[in-house]
Amino acid sequence: MTQQSEKVFQSDIVIAGAGITGVSLARELSRYDVSVIVLERAEDVAEGATKANSGIVHAGYDAKPGTAKAKYNVLGAAMFPALCAELSVPYRKCGALVVGFDDNDRQTLEDLLRRGVTNGVKNLRLLNREEALAAEPSLNPEIVCALDVPESAIVSPYELAYAMADDAALNGVRFHFDQEINSVSAAAGSGWQLATARGDVFRCRVFINCAGASGAALHNMISDQPLQMTHRRGQYYLLDRAPYQPFTRTVFQCPSAMGKGVLVSQSVHGNLLLGPNAEDIDDPLDTATTAEGLASVLARAQRTWPALSTRSNITNFSGVRAHLSTDDFQIGPVSGAPGAFEAIGIESPGLSSAPAVAVDLAASVASFLSLRKKGNLVPPRRPKKPFHDMTDEERAEAVQNDPAYGNIVCRCEVVTEAEIREAIRRPVGARSIDGVKRRTRAGMGRCQGGFCSPRVAQIIAEETGVCLQSVTKCGGDSLLLVDTVESFLKGGAGND
Ligand SMILES: Cc1cc2nc3c(=O)[nH]c(=O)nc-3n(C[C@H](O)[C@H](O)[C@H](O)COP(=O)(O)OP(=O)(O)OC[C@H]3O[C@@H](n4cnc5c(N)ncnc54)[C@H](O)[C@@H]3O)c2cc1C
């Protein structure tokens, strides 16, 4: 077997993980005069929990007062409106209701109200049955009360992560994908040396662990305080976009020790999301869905919304929560490892907290390295309005300026060739069919890419200069094509 020759890379800082925590931090550090590399195991940004969650910007009523979760949730949520406006990411403050079905639930909701007030959440109030049903008439009439949370919002988690990664890259951060860190050790003298599964070596002065479900594994390679992490999977139904929505708010049931409770929520694009359940699993990469898991989601969602039908279900998915035995985020310097920092155990409300975690962690790293802020920053990329949302006049003008707007590639979501090419050309562009799907919504609709995937693959091949057979659905060995007809007929690989 031939051994690929090892490459050695040097930077001031290496961040492990391009989830929302890692990219928020990378973007924050790109404001300083320092070299930053992000190493990501997967082939794209947001391939861990960041692509598979409820997309709620929680207001902050659930976390125990005094915890890092409570602090960063409330601080982070307050940053979202300006952040999403700056990065042109869809965000909507739709509010939430947490519904109760009996006296125990009423007690829980009263506790949540007190917690929320202590955490600094505004405008919380308890509604009686009639008030709750007047607010959301499709609710189960068996509810007895509800907590009204007007500050709760929805966001597209992966679109936010892509926008943050683009902004970080525009300001000098380098992203290396398909690079799984499999060892971290102190370098001779000072700093850190990381070895990747591909055989490359990365040397840095500061190492920051934002590796999500693998956070404890990397932590335990370097810390004198080992950690235990539980991997807790949550499964979902995703229903097609529909003109009629049962609720204007996100509707939760009461949270438990395992999670925030099953919700029924709109997405920012008008799909309906049902889930998640909570089940502990052994393999942090096991994002399968199961008949039992989905059945339990459905039963609980039907309790919130008795008229629920899954006729318009278009896909199911799951995400894995990274739960530490401390039941809190662990953020800051790594114990016993000078020059190493971490943001791990970032389960819910990790999406809502990420921008605030990044500000604090970047400040700690900047102080450790005595960094200065840069004078000039490259402004964020200004994406064009999606063709789907344009008026007829805007569409006509777009096609006139670029005929590729005249080719509709995804019929379900009305996504054009021009938009797909642009998604691949972004600073941290799509390289797979799923990467295009999450950036443009091509393949997100009712047919789930049945019609458009071959055309998307062709455009990826043209734009990135790879052959069509090596285009993947989502990196690794998720190839779509095994061979060409020509080579098959000549007795090529497909003839084996
Ligand atoms: C079911 C579910 C629902 C949720 N709902 C919400 C919600 O509504 N609101 C909210 O605020 N939060 C929610 N969360 C929590 C939120 O999704 C997470 O807190 C957040 O996405 C964590 O981001 P992260 O960047 O820390 O981890 P991840 O997104 O998992 O990113 C970690 C990255 O590290 C990479 N990586 C791992 N190991 C290595 C290695 N050895 N080398 C290189 N790279 C590596 C992974 O590939 C991954 O891309 C939910 C979570 C789940 C699972």
The ligand as an ORCA input file, in Angstrom:
! r2SCAN-3c Opt
* xyz 0 1
  C     -32.130     16.967     18.577
  C     -31.510     18.290     18.929
  C     -32.292     19.441     19.022
  C     -31.721     20.662     19.371
  N     -32.487     21.794     19.339
  C     -31.909     22.982     19.623
  C     -32.652     24.193     19.530
  O     -33.799     24.206     19.087
  N     -32.062     25.344     19.926
  C     -30.783     25.373     20.400
  O     -30.332     26.436     20.798
  N     -30.032     24.260     20.423
  C     -30.556     23.077     20.033
  N     -29.811     21.949     20.033
  C     -28.405     22.045     20.379
  C     -27.554     22.518     19.212
  O     -27.915     21.854     18.024
  C     -26.108     22.224     19.547
  O     -25.829     22.742     20.813
  C     -25.150     22.845     18.571
  O     -25.483     22.541     17.244
  C     -23.763     22.325     18.890
  O     -22.878     22.872     17.973
  P     -21.370     22.437     18.026
  O     -20.671     23.222     17.003
  O     -20.873     22.524     19.432
  O     -21.392     20.877     17.676
  P     -21.606     20.198     16.249
  O     -22.574     20.904     15.421
  O     -21.855     18.757     16.510
  O     -20.202     20.387     15.548
  C     -19.054     19.685     15.967
  C     -18.210     19.450     14.732
  O     -16.985     18.849     15.119
  C     -16.627     17.912     14.122
  N     -15.693     16.952     14.726
  C     -15.969     16.034     15.673
  N     -14.868     15.323     15.981
  C     -13.876     15.821     15.215
  C     -12.487     15.494     15.075
  N     -11.926     14.507     15.791
  N     -11.753     16.188     14.170
  C     -12.316     17.182     13.422
  N     -13.625     17.523     13.520
  C     -14.393     16.858     14.404
  C     -17.948     17.286     13.732
  O     -17.881     16.653     12.465
  C     -18.880     18.476     13.764
  O     -19.004     19.098     12.507
  C     -30.348     20.727     19.662
  C     -29.552     19.581     19.536
  C     -30.116     18.383     19.126
  C     -29.248     17.185     18.896
*
